[in-house]
Amino acid sequence: MTKIIVELCQNHNGNYQILEEMIHSAKESGAEIVKIQSMLSDDLTHRLRFDEGEVDQNGIIKVIKRPFKDEYERLKKLDLNDEAHFKFIDLCKKYDLIPMTTIFSRSRLDFLKKCQFKKIKVASFDCASFKMIEELAQTRFEEIIVSTGCTYDDEIKKTAQILTKYNKNFSLLHCVSIYPTPIEEAHLERINFLKKITKNVGLSEHSNPEKDGLKISISALLYEPKYIERHFTILKQSESKDGPVSLNPKQLKYLIDISKKSKKEIEDYIKKNIPEFKIIKGLETRELSATELLNRDYYRGRFASKNLEGNFIYNWEDKVL
């Protein structure tokens, strides 16, 4: 049966009370796994070209504009420090939930190894950060879950080879790094491609539930994925940056309930309720879209680790921290 990973992301807005309410609400909706993001604003890299961005003479965006100062100030308010991580784990114990996190910089690995996370996730833009992947492969985490958005096929295969080399239990998540993801860009057939690499495959999904409902996630259930990851919020969509791609408690419960149905019941549901299914299936192999390439350019290297001299070392660089 497919497990739903409830991604709390930064929808807590840096408010620990909201975080606890989110965990409680996720449990009430039937969740088993909840996840936070172990990113720190101080690990945000300042890359000058994104301060101004670039648009060509035809109005086509060549470089995303996301000024460092504004982004740093936004993220600083959302940091979950070490103490908050331990509180999060304690809350998961209280509500009988499995805690997870996403690692964004190699410098956080030593701390996260001290926590009681059994599963850890690698974000899409670090699927090809082979140095970090290798370091994770040598840890005692019981499972490493790697998202594959904006990643080339040969990069995915190399990451799988590294994890296999160290006999590590791992899963790959199909992901389209367009926020929100329109149904014509879902390409669920990519799940079948990933199943040629490992039997443990899932989906990290970022559609807008207010616009497209749960069509992509429910359609994905037909592929019998190990996991489906969805962002989650108890706030209005407009009250957090990730709100537009996040499920509310009612939507989360609906998805979890359907995920427990038989394959035949899911097939019947899709035939009756999702006429766009053929579009959602998409292609097994394809080129990355212009939007995905722009996002890869920005998000890959967004976070890095500082060495003793205060210089940033990216997650893929074969350097000692």
Buried (B, 14 or more C-beta within 10 A) or exposed (E): EBBBBBBBBBBBBBBBEBBBBBBBBBBEBBBBBBBBBBBBBEBBBEBEEBBEBEEEEEEEEEBBEBEBEEBEEBBEEBBBEBEBBEBBBEBBEEBEBBBBBBBBBBBBBEEBEEBEBEBBBBBBBBBBBBBBBBBBBEBEBEBBBBBBBBBBBEBBEBBBEBBEEBEBEBBBBBBBBBBBBBBEBBBBBBBBBBBEBBEBBBBBBBBBBBEBBBBBBBBBBBBEBBBBBBBBBBBEBEEBBBBBBBBBBEBBBBBBEBBEBEEEEBBEBBEEEBEBBEBBBBEBEEEBBEBBEBBBBBBBBBBBBBEEEEEBBBBBBEEEB
